[in-house]
Amino acid sequence: MKYFYCLLLTAFFVTNLFSQAKGVLVKPVEITGSQFRFVNKNTGSNVNDLVWEEAGSFVNGFSKVFADHKWGFVDGSGNPVIKTTYESARNFTNHLAAVKLNSKWGFINEKGAIVIPFEYDIVYDFKEQVTAVYKNGKWFLINEQASITRVLGVDVFWGFKNGLAKFTRKGRSGIINNKGEIVSLEPEKPVLSKKINIASRTNRAESGTCPANIDFENGDFTNWTCYIGSVAAVGTTNVVTVSPSPPTPNRHVIISNTNPSAIDPYGLFPTNPPDGSGYAVKLGNDINGAEAERISYQINVPANSNDASITYRYAVVFQDPGHLTYQQPRFSAKLLDVQTNTYLPCATYEYISTSTLPGFNSSPIDDTIKYKTWASVYVNLSHYAGKSLILEFTTADCTKGAHWGYAYVDVGDCNITASVQYLCNPSRALFTAPPGFQYYNWYTIISALYSAPVKQ
């Protein structure tokens, strides 16, 4: 019994020493003005006089801290060990942390020394002795000494788990090991001949079906109005304040269709719009600062229009810092009735960053980032014939200023309604409908061939 007691006592002291080494006795606490300080977990007393705009939980002995639009780290005692220098930072994994400087990713060690230079567009954490990185449209495996161990001939790399990772290459999925060797690969799929006419959207706009350049096919923002501004929490309300501006670099960006498509650095989905159009817009960015962006277009719905409609497509990426709802990053798509100055309820959508947001996934790069790949929304405008409507898209960072959100937007396929043509001989139905819906239901309807007598 005494032996057992000694074991428990020894385990307690070892665990306690380990916990202190890992800093579990120190925690960040939010104070007045949405700022943070580090306090002793047991006594609640301040460990120093430093105040931070953001402070994260301790992971592997360090907490990420944010001040003056930059990230750094404090140790388990709550004291700074790596200055607030970086545009973005991820937690330490195997003694290395991915950090971003001048829009490029690299790695630092626990003393703040640069171990891997800032030259990559995408990096995974070092969960293995090697990790995957991406630059100039190519994936590589590198080791902790910054040496490239393998050039990966893949399109998308999905991250290691227990020494294996999923990848895709030319539409085929496979598994690769941490030596860069392919373990399995799907067989080639039959090639289906499909020609996409990228110019068709331009032709449609020129013929008057779509309002001029609502689909960005001029390759610019002609007829669109751009806005920049900021977001703030006023009480418990999220307030976006924007003003008209010229198209602003890194906030209103025309994205050109490329072959192969570029990929989003967090969601890894193609940035090319799925309908094959030539251009789309990236609204917002992955830079912190409580920024907000908007673009808008005024649509004059023709009078007596029975089939007026628009379809827009969007994809969203934003961080989920776990703040209160009114403080979180967001994206909205709305239609404003100019005459009444009210938004149409049936065409108003807002997506607020949260871990449980339907239709969103966690980024394989960083699970604190949520994303939604391209989706389509069809809006019937026939009830608004003769009216002026303003279509607007808005992105906003978190109100605290340390976390961001952005979106991709494309518009097109105007004035399309669902229709069916039926041929008796041969028996065939041709169904034409707006794109973007997950499925359509068909129903068999049996019609009576006679009229029932009407009772008087």
N, C-alpha and C positions, 0 to 999 in steps of 0.2 A: 504493500500500500504506500509506504514511504517512497519507494522507487517510482511508483506511478505518479505520486505528487511532485517529485523532483522533475520528472519528465515534463509534466504540465507547466511547472514553474519555469523551467528552462525554455520551453517552447514559447511561453509568454514573453520572456525577456528578449529572445531572438526575434520574435515577431514584432515586438515593440520597437527594437532597434532598427529592424528593416523598415517598419512603417515610418519612423522618423527620417530615415535615409531617403525614403521615397517622398517625404513631405506631406504625409496625410494629416499631420497635425496643423497644417496651414491651409487656409481656404480663402478664395476670393468672396467678398461680400459687397453687394450693391449698396451705395450710399446715396444721399440726396443729390439730385441733379443727374441721375443715371450714370454715375461714375462708380469705380470700384477701388477697394483697398483690400490688402491681405491682412487677415487676422489669425491669431492663434486659435485653432479649432476648439481647444478645451477652455480657454479663458475668455476668448472673444476680444482680447486686447490687440491693438494695431501692432504689427511687427515693424513698421517703418512709416515714414510720412508721405510715401509715394501714392499718387492717385492716378488711376488708369481709366481710359474711356471704355475699354472692354478687357475682360480677363476670363480665361477659360479654366476648365477643371484641370487638375494635374493628371498628366499621362506620362508614364515612365519617368517620373521625377521632375517634370517641367510643366509650367503653365504658359500658354501663349498670352501675351499682353499687347494692347493696342494704344497708341498715342500719336497725335499729330499725323494721322493717316498712314502710319507705318506699324508693322508688327515686330515684336521681339519675344524674349523668353525670360522668365524668372525661375529661380531654383526652388527647392523645397522649403527654404526659409523665407520665401517671398521677396528675395533680393534679385535685382537684375543681373543676369549673366550674359545675355546677348542683347545688345542695344536694339531699340525699335528702328529698324533699318529697311525692312522688307515690305513689298507691296502685298504679299500674301505669304502665309506660312502654314505648314502642317505639323502635326505632332511628331515627336521623335519616335523612330522605329529602328531597333538594332543600332542605337546610338547615332543615327543620322536623321536629319530633318530636311524635307524638301521645302525650299524657300524661293520666292520669286523676286527678281530685281530687273528693272528695265524691260519688263514684259517677257522675260525668259526665266526658266526654272533651272536651279542647281541644288546642291546639297551642302549643308554645314554639319560639323560635328558638335558635340556638347560644349565645347569651349568657344564655339562661334567661328572656328576656322573654316574657310571654304575648301571643301574636299573635292567637289565636282563642279566645274565652272558653269556659269549661267549661259547656256546655249541651247536649251531644249524648249519645245513648245508644249510637250506633255511629258510628265514623269510619274511613274508609280513609286510608292514607298518601297524601301528595302526590306521586304518580308522574307526574302531569300538572300543568298550570297550575291545574287545578281538581280537586276531589275530591268524593266523595259522602259525605254525613252523614245521620244518621237521628235524628229526635226527634218525639215526640207522634204516632207511627204514620205519619210521612211521610218520604220521601227528598228531599234537596235537593242541588244542586251549589253549592259555595262556592269562592271564589278565595282566594289567599293573603292578601288584605286582609280576610278574614272576611265578605265580601259574598256574599249569595245570588245566584247567576247564573241559576238555574233551579229551579223546583219540579217534581219528577219524579213524574208520576202512575203510579208502579209499586209493586208489592207487595214485590219483592225485587230488590236491585241487587247484581251479582256482581263489581264492581271493574273498573277500566280496565286494558287491555293494548293498547299501541300505538294509543291514542286511541279504542278501542272497548270497550264493555262489554256483557255479557249482562244481561238483566233478565227478570222474569216479571211478568205483570199478568193477573189473573183467569184463571189457568191457562194463559195463552198466553206463549210465550217469544219474545224479540226481541233486537235489537242496537240500541244507542244510542251516539251519538258524544259527544265531550267538550263539545259545545255544548248537549247535552240533546236533540238531534234524533233521532227514531227512524229508523234506517236500514232495518230490516226487522222484520216482526212476523208470527208464524204466523197463519194464518186461524182464525176462530172454530171451535171444536169443537162438534159436536152436543150439545145439552143433554140429559142423561139424567136422568129423574125418579128421584130417590132420597131417600127420607125416612129420617132417622136419629132414632130416639126416644131422646133423651138420658136420659129418665126410666126407660128399660127396665132399666138397671143397678140402679137403686134398687128397682124392683119385684122384680127377681130376688133381691136381698138380703132384702127383706121376706118373700118367699115361702119363705125358708129354703134356697134353692139355694146361695147364698154366705153365709159367716159375716157377721154384722152389721158393716157399715161397713168390711169388708176392702178395698172398692173406693173408699173415701173419699167416697162419694156423700152422706154427711151434711154434707159441706163442712168437716169437721174431723178431728181425730185420735182420736175415740172408739174405744176398744178397741185402739188402737195405743200402744206405748211409745216415747217419744223419748229419744235419748241425745246428749250432746255430750262432746267430749274432745279428745285430741290424738294425733298420730302421731310416732313417733321411730324412729331406727335404733339397734337394740341389737346391737352387733357388725355382722353382715351380715344381720340379720333385721329386717323391717319389723314394728313393733309398734304396734297401734292400741289405745289405752286410752280407754274411754268410761264414763260414768255416767248413770243415768236422769235426765231433766230434763223440765221442761215444754216444749212446743213453743217453740223459740227463733226469734225473728225473724231472717230472712235466713239461717237454717240449716235450719229445717223450715218450708217454706212451701206452703200449699195454693194450687194454681193453678186458677183457674176457666176453664171453656171460654168463649171469646169468639168473636164473629163480626164481622170476620174474626179469625183467630187471631193472637195475638202471635207474634213470631219470636224464636228464640234469637239473642243478639247476636254470636255467634261462628260457629255452624253455619248460621244463617239458616233453620233448619227450623221448622215450626209447633210451638208448645209445646202446642197442643191434642192430647190423645191421639188416635190414629188410629181408635179404635173409636167415637168420638162420645160418650164418657162426659162427665159434667158436671165432674169434678174429677180432678186428679192432684196429685203432690207434687214440688216441687223440693227436693232434698236437697243441702246444701252451697251454696257460693257462689264467686264469682271474687275473693275477698279472701285474701291470703296470711296465713300465721301458723301453719303446721303444724297446722291444725284437722282434726278428724274428727267425723263425724255418723253417726247410725244411727237407723233405725226398725225396730220388730219387731212381729209379730202372732202370737199362739198359735192354732194350728188344731187342733181336736179332730176327727180323722177318724172318722166314724161306723163302728161295728162292722158287719161283713158288707157293707161298701160295695164294690160292684163297679165303680163308675164315678167314684170320687172323683178330682178333679183341680182344678188351678187354672191360670190363664194370667196371667202378668204381662208388662207392657210397660215398656221402659226406653229412655232415650236418655242419652248420656254426653258430657261436654265436659271436657277437661283440657289443661293446658299440658304440653309436653314439653321440660323443661330439659336433657335429655340426661345426667342423672345415672346412677349405677349403679341397677340394677333395684330393689334393696330401698329406694332413696331416692325413687323416682318416685311421683307422684300415682296414685290407683287408685280403682276402684269394684268392689264385690262384691255378689253376691246368693246367699244360702245358705238351706238348710233344716236345722234342728237337730232331731234326735231327742231329746226331753226325757228319756226313760227312760235312754238310753245316753250322753247328753251328747256325741254325735258328729254331725258334719255328714254329710248324705246325699251321697255322691260324685256320684250321677247328677243332683243338683240344685244343685250348687255351681259358681258361675262367678266368676272374678275377672279384671278387665281392668286392666292396668298400662300406664301411658302409655309409648309408644314410637313411633318414626316408622314402624315396620313392622307395627304392630298390624293384623291382618286385619279388614276391615269398617269401618275408620276412615278418615276423610279429613282433609286439612289444611284449616284454616279459610281462606276467601278473604280474611278480614280480617287474619289474622296466621298465617303458616304454621308458627309454633311451637306453635300450638294444634291439637289433634286432636279430632275429634268423630265420634260415631256417631248417626245419626238413629234414630227410634223403631224398635224391633225387639221381637218377641214370643217368649216362652218358655212352652211348655206342659209342665206337670209332672204325670205320672200318680201319684196317691197311693193307688191301690187296693191296693198291697202293704203299706200302712201302716194298714190298717183297725183302728180301736180305739186308735190311738196318738195322742199329742200331739206336734205338730211346731211349731217356731217359725220363721216366715218372717222373714228379716232382710235389710235393705239397708244398705250402709255406703259412705260416701265419705271419702276422706282426701287431704290435700294432700301435697306433697313434704316429706320429713323435715327438710330444711334451712330450711324456713319461707318461702321466697320465691315458691313457685309453688303453684297451686291446682287443684282438681278438683271437679266437681259432676255431678249426674245428675237426670233426671226419671223418676218411677216411677208406674205405675198398675197396679192388680190387678183382675181380674174374670173373667167367663166360667168359672164353676166347674162342675165335675161334667159336663163335656161329653165324650163319646166319639165316635169315628168310627163311622158306620153307613151302610148302603146299603139302600135299598128298591128292589126290581126289579118292574116291572109287565110282564106278558107281552103284554097287548093294551090299548093300544099298547105296543110295546117301548120301555121307558123306565126309566132308573135315576136315583134321587134320592140324592145323596151329601151327608151331613151330617157335618161334621168340625170340630175345634177351629180357631180362627183363628190366624194368625201364621206359618204355614209357607209357604215359598217356592213349593212345588209339591207335588202329589200324583201318584203313578204309578198308572195303570190297567193291569191285565193281563187278557188274554183267556184264560180257562180252559175247556178242552174236557173235559167229563165223559163217561165211558163210560156207555152205557145198559144195559150188561149186566154181570154179575159173572163174572169168569173162574173157572174151576174151581180149587179148591184141591187141590194134590197132597198125598196122604197119605204 
